[in-house]
Amino acid sequence: MINAAKDPKGYYVALGVSEDATTDDIKSAFRQKAKRLHPDHNPSPIAAKQFHRLHEAYETLSDPLSRAKYDRGWRTVAGGADAKPKTDAPKADTHKPEPPKQDQPKYEQPKPEPPKPEHPKQDAPKAEPPKAASAEQPATCQCGNITAQPRYIVFDMLLGQITKLNRKGVSGVYCRTCADKAAIKASLITWLAGWWAWPNGPKETFKAIIANIRGGRKPPERNAKLLIKQAKAFKARGDMQLARACAEQALQFATNAVVRREIDALLSSLSAFPARGIKDRWANPGFAPFVQMAPLIVVVGAISMAATLSAPMSLTDYAKALFADAPEDAVVMDMVAPNTDIRSGRVYGVNVDLLPVRTGPSENFRIAATVKRGAIVLATEQDVSGRWVRVILTDGTAGFVEARALTPDVSVDALNSLGGFGAETPQKPQER
């Protein structure tokens, strides 16, 4: 494996050559990988990005000047700090040793005996053989299943306590289904308990719910390392196509050069195997956002219902009055000038086929009753514009009608039906 200090941008790893490769080796490696990684021949979604990186590495290493500049840092270190210092030649010893005396006997130093164990009956512990390195284990979801598209996600959950707001992050490795469940749980708890903190409770609650609806927070470096681990685990199991699919996902989260070099080395070792086509389960929003928005929909619906019930007229009547076709007599009435000669306490007749009696002096008010042509009403007052008149019907119902629909011409039979009503006798119209 190439040392990261000798390949700071991962160009040698991208081409799959060593740091002492010749220019011909670099060109040959580029031709082989360019055929395999070109977007016209490779259906992978990151083929264009890999080909661009391969071309960048080739442009740098194929030119002797740019390659020397790229290698200058680590070669200087290798020639300076890594080089072993030269040792000086040993100097001649000018001291002459005295010849050993023949009559002095030589005695050997006695060898020290090994220490005896304190407990002679107890055997010394035997050294255990080194354990073999365990194979890379894949990451599992919260539900315990192994997925080819794991994500490390952090969801926000807020608990308000009058003047204190507690923020708790719900995090872990999730598959798509478990991520939706965790997002719904965190958002519903935040809906219920996040508002009760002043003054930042409502604002922070809204921000946390929006973040959860958008899928939570996915730290890039943490997810890149998670997918690298998943790719190595599938590679150790022999599933090369699924391993490459995980490595290509990791490239989407690579934010620094160290992680990118590791992914490039992993993809280079898997370049002979095509990536398995798997459906991206994180592309669509799913059902979780709609469930998280349900409390807001309920609140808006309750406010709308309360506003409708407190209105002066029902929404149904308002819609009917707005979209209903105008009767023929109403069109005739619009062409007639308002009748301003209405006297209070006088009886008038209705000169239209059907006259609505409303609860207020406007068409926006509810219809309380209707009277037919020839009926008589008692006028009590008229508004300033002269268009609306407050009247009392024969059955005691009071309301407002348009003044243009009233006429002083009342039949004698209608007057006789009033009995003791005490109305003023209408004058006959002058003959012209």
QUILINTA-V693817 format. One record per residue. N is the residue number from 0. SS is DSSP state (H for helix, E for strand, - for the rest). Layout:
n->N ss->SS
n->N ss->SS
This chain:
n->0 ss->-
n->1 ss->-
n->2 ss->-
n->3 ss->H
n->4 ss->H
n->5 ss->H
n->6 ss->-
n->7 ss->-
n->8 ss->-
n->9 ss->-
n->10 ss->H
n->11 ss->H
n->12 ss->H
n->13 ss->H
n->14 ss->H
n->15 ss->-
n->16 ss->-
n->17 ss->-
n->18 ss->-
n->19 ss->-
n->20 ss->-
n->21 ss->-
n->22 ss->H
n->23 ss->H
n->24 ss->H
n->25 ss->H
n->26 ss->H
n->27 ss->H
n->28 ss->H
n->29 ss->H
n->30 ss->H
n->31 ss->H
n->32 ss->H
n->33 ss->H
n->34 ss->H
n->35 ss->H
n->36 ss->H
n->37 ss->-
n->38 ss->-
n->39 ss->-
n->40 ss->-
n->41 ss->-
n->42 ss->-
n->43 ss->-
n->44 ss->-
n->45 ss->-
n->46 ss->H
n->47 ss->H
n->48 ss->H
n->49 ss->H
n->50 ss->H
n->51 ss->H
n->52 ss->H
n->53 ss->H
n->54 ss->H
n->55 ss->H
n->56 ss->H
n->57 ss->H
n->58 ss->H
n->59 ss->H
n->60 ss->H
n->61 ss->H
n->62 ss->-
n->63 ss->H
n->64 ss->H
n->65 ss->H
n->66 ss->H
n->67 ss->H
n->68 ss->H
n->69 ss->H
n->70 ss->H
n->71 ss->H
n->72 ss->H
n->73 ss->H
n->74 ss->H
n->75 ss->H
n->76 ss->H
n->77 ss->H
n->78 ss->H
n->79 ss->H
n->80 ss->-
n->81 ss->-
n->82 ss->-
n->83 ss->-
n->84 ss->-
n->85 ss->-
n->86 ss->-
n->87 ss->-
n->88 ss->-
n->89 ss->-
n->90 ss->-
n->91 ss->-
n->92 ss->-
n->93 ss->-
n->94 ss->-
n->95 ss->-
n->96 ss->-
n->97 ss->-
n->98 ss->-
n->99 ss->-
n->100 ss->-
n->101 ss->-
n->102 ss->-
n->103 ss->-
n->104 ss->-
n->105 ss->-
n->106 ss->-
n->107 ss->-
n->108 ss->-
n->109 ss->-
n->110 ss->-
n->111 ss->-
n->112 ss->-
n->113 ss->-
n->114 ss->-
n->115 ss->-
n->116 ss->-
n->117 ss->-
n->118 ss->-
n->119 ss->-
n->120 ss->-
n->121 ss->-
n->122 ss->-
n->123 ss->-
n->124 ss->-
n->125 ss->-
n->126 ss->-
n->127 ss->-
n->128 ss->-
n->129 ss->-
n->130 ss->-
n->131 ss->-
n->132 ss->-
n->133 ss->-
n->134 ss->-
n->135 ss->-
n->136 ss->-
n->137 ss->-
n->138 ss->-
n->139 ss->E
n->140 ss->-
n->141 ss->-
n->142 ss->-
n->143 ss->-
n->144 ss->-
n->145 ss->E
n->146 ss->-
n->147 ss->-
n->148 ss->-
n->149 ss->-
n->150 ss->E
n->151 ss->E
n->152 ss->E
n->153 ss->E
n->154 ss->E
n->155 ss->E
n->156 ss->E
n->157 ss->E
n->158 ss->E
n->159 ss->E
n->160 ss->E
n->161 ss->E
n->162 ss->-
n->163 ss->E
n->164 ss->E
n->165 ss->E
n->166 ss->E
n->167 ss->E
n->168 ss->E
n->169 ss->E
n->170 ss->E
n->171 ss->E
n->172 ss->E
n->173 ss->E
n->174 ss->-
n->175 ss->H
n->176 ss->H
n->177 ss->H
n->178 ss->H
n->179 ss->H
n->180 ss->H
n->181 ss->H
n->182 ss->H
n->183 ss->H
n->184 ss->H
n->185 ss->H
n->186 ss->H
n->187 ss->H
n->188 ss->H
n->189 ss->H
n->190 ss->H
n->191 ss->H
n->192 ss->H
n->193 ss->-
n->194 ss->-
n->195 ss->-
n->196 ss->E
n->197 ss->-
n->198 ss->-
n->199 ss->-
n->200 ss->H
n->201 ss->H
n->202 ss->H
n->203 ss->H
n->204 ss->H
n->205 ss->H
n->206 ss->H
n->207 ss->H
n->208 ss->H
n->209 ss->H
n->210 ss->H
n->211 ss->H
n->212 ss->H
n->213 ss->-
n->214 ss->-
n->215 ss->-
n->216 ss->E
n->217 ss->-
n->218 ss->-
n->219 ss->H
n->220 ss->H
n->221 ss->H
n->222 ss->H
n->223 ss->H
n->224 ss->H
n->225 ss->H
n->226 ss->H
n->227 ss->H
n->228 ss->H
n->229 ss->H
n->230 ss->H
n->231 ss->H
n->232 ss->H
n->233 ss->H
n->234 ss->H
n->235 ss->H
n->236 ss->-
n->237 ss->-
n->238 ss->-
n->239 ss->H
n->240 ss->H
n->241 ss->H
n->242 ss->H
n->243 ss->H
n->244 ss->H
n->245 ss->H
n->246 ss->H
n->247 ss->H
n->248 ss->H
n->249 ss->H
n->250 ss->H
n->251 ss->-
n->252 ss->-
n->253 ss->-
n->254 ss->-
n->255 ss->-
n->256 ss->H
n->257 ss->H
n->258 ss->H
n->259 ss->H
n->260 ss->H
n->261 ss->H
n->262 ss->H
n->263 ss->H
n->264 ss->H
n->265 ss->H
n->266 ss->H
n->267 ss->H
n->268 ss->H
n->269 ss->-
n->270 ss->-
n->271 ss->-
n->272 ss->-
n->273 ss->-
n->274 ss->-
n->275 ss->-
n->276 ss->-
n->277 ss->-
n->278 ss->-
n->279 ss->-
n->280 ss->-
n->281 ss->-
n->282 ss->-
n->283 ss->-
n->284 ss->-
n->285 ss->-
n->286 ss->-
n->287 ss->H
n->288 ss->H
n->289 ss->H
n->290 ss->H
n->291 ss->H
n->292 ss->-
n->293 ss->H
n->294 ss->H
n->295 ss->H
n->296 ss->H
n->297 ss->H
n->298 ss->H
n->299 ss->H
n->300 ss->H
n->301 ss->H
n->302 ss->H
n->303 ss->H
n->304 ss->H
n->305 ss->H
n->306 ss->H
n->307 ss->H
n->308 ss->H
n->309 ss->-
n->310 ss->-
n->311 ss->-
n->312 ss->-
n->313 ss->-
n->314 ss->H
n->315 ss->H
n->316 ss->H
n->317 ss->H
n->318 ss->H
n->319 ss->H
n->320 ss->H
n->321 ss->H
n->322 ss->H
n->323 ss->-
n->324 ss->-
n->325 ss->-
n->326 ss->-
n->327 ss->H
n->328 ss->H
n->329 ss->H
n->330 ss->H
n->331 ss->H
n->332 ss->H
n->333 ss->H
n->334 ss->-
n->335 ss->-
n->336 ss->-
n->337 ss->-
n->338 ss->-
n->339 ss->-
n->340 ss->-
n->341 ss->-
n->342 ss->-
n->343 ss->-
n->344 ss->-
n->345 ss->E
n->346 ss->E
n->347 ss->E
n->348 ss->E
n->349 ss->E
n->350 ss->-
n->351 ss->-
n->352 ss->-
n->353 ss->E
n->354 ss->E
n->355 ss->E
n->356 ss->E
n->357 ss->E
n->358 ss->-
n->359 ss->-
n->360 ss->-
n->361 ss->-
n->362 ss->-
n->363 ss->-
n->364 ss->-
n->365 ss->-
n->366 ss->E
n->367 ss->E
n->368 ss->E
n->369 ss->E
n->370 ss->E
n->371 ss->E
n->372 ss->-
n->373 ss->-
n->374 ss->-
n->375 ss->E
n->376 ss->E
n->377 ss->E
n->378 ss->E
n->379 ss->E
n->380 ss->E
n->381 ss->E
n->382 ss->-
n->383 ss->-
n->384 ss->-
n->385 ss->-
n->386 ss->-
n->387 ss->E
n->388 ss->E
n->389 ss->E
n->390 ss->E
n->391 ss->E
n->392 ss->-
n->393 ss->-
n->394 ss->-
n->395 ss->-
n->396 ss->-
n->397 ss->E
n->398 ss->E
n->399 ss->E
n->400 ss->E
n->401 ss->E
n->402 ss->H
n->403 ss->H
n->404 ss->H
n->405 ss->E
n->406 ss->E
n->407 ss->-
n->408 ss->-
n->409 ss->-
n->410 ss->-
n->411 ss->H
n->412 ss->H
n->413 ss->H
n->414 ss->H
n->415 ss->H
n->416 ss->-
n->417 ss->-
n->418 ss->-
n->419 ss->-
n->420 ss->-
n->421 ss->-
n->422 ss->-
n->423 ss->E
n->424 ss->-
n->425 ss->-
n->426 ss->-
n->427 ss->-
n->428 ss->-
n->429 ss->-
n->430 ss->-
n->431 ss->-
